Amino acid sequence: MAAPARHVGAGTRWETAAGGEGGTETEREWEEEAEEEAEGEEEAEVAGALRAVFPRDPALFADTFPVLRRFRLCGRILRIAQHHGPRLGLAANVWEAALALARFLEQQRFEFRGRSVIELGAGTGILGILAAMLGGDVTITDRPVALDQIRENVRLNFPGTGTRPRVRALEWGRDEDSFPRDFQVVLGSDLVYDPASFPALLRALRHLCGPRSRALLSARARGGDSGSRCFFHQVLPPFFRVQLLWQEQEHDIEIYGVTCRGEAAAPPVWGSCGEGGDAAMGVS
């Protein structure tokens, strides 16, 4: 076997065994730099390809992503933020049942001015905000997790320092006793998608509604015999007068008018919708 040889010449050199690699330190450094440059170019190409498929937008990977939309309802422009994601779940959306109820209010020229109004399960707060824009004295409610979104939407639509809707937590079956009774108008949309919530919602309605109260509740017909129609046809009638006011066939949405039973309760004149305004809604 050949012994290792020491090469001597200009510059410092290093030893190699027979059949190994050799060269000056400078040459070796150049080779290493060239390899690093090639690797860097390859990594840059890969990174560029990934950016093309996955843009570097942190919002895409956040727990929530906001969508800001404008709605024209009852002659007003509403700006509504919807924070989609697992934290808010269904509460993040403006659902079609809410828009259908808003269209119904516009069609009937419903009068909110000077009336006490509460929105239940508000989500984005769109109906309560609309009622406040139309002159109502409004309280918007939902579970605590949804309140930040509602407050944001209140600020978007009432940017000044004037009167704004109140925003409060209300978990049905638990918190309603801390609210006054006998709101004049109760609004709700898509509240009855879960039959397990029916007893708690009934308890809340029985506390909040009094002899002068009118509730307007919209819902997509779902769940068959135990779904939304069960709530309006079986759960409510022992305590309330319930009348189907409007059906929107395209989205399978129904709007019900609800008033308290009892001698002091308002008569069930919902749906006489010929003239609009108070006469149409059974309010003298």
Secondary structure by P-SEA (a helix, b strand, c coil): cccbbbbbcccbbbbbccccccccaaaaaaaaaaaaaaaaaaaaaaaaaaaaaccccccccccbbbbbbbbbcccbbbbbbbbccccccccccccaaaaaaaaaaaaaccccccbbbbbcccccaaaaaaaaaaccbbbbbccccaaaaaaaaaaaacccccbbbbbbbbccccccccccccccbbbbccccccccaaaaaaaaaaaaccccbbbbbbbccccccccaaaaacccccccccccccccccccbbbbbbbbbbccccccccccccccccccccccc
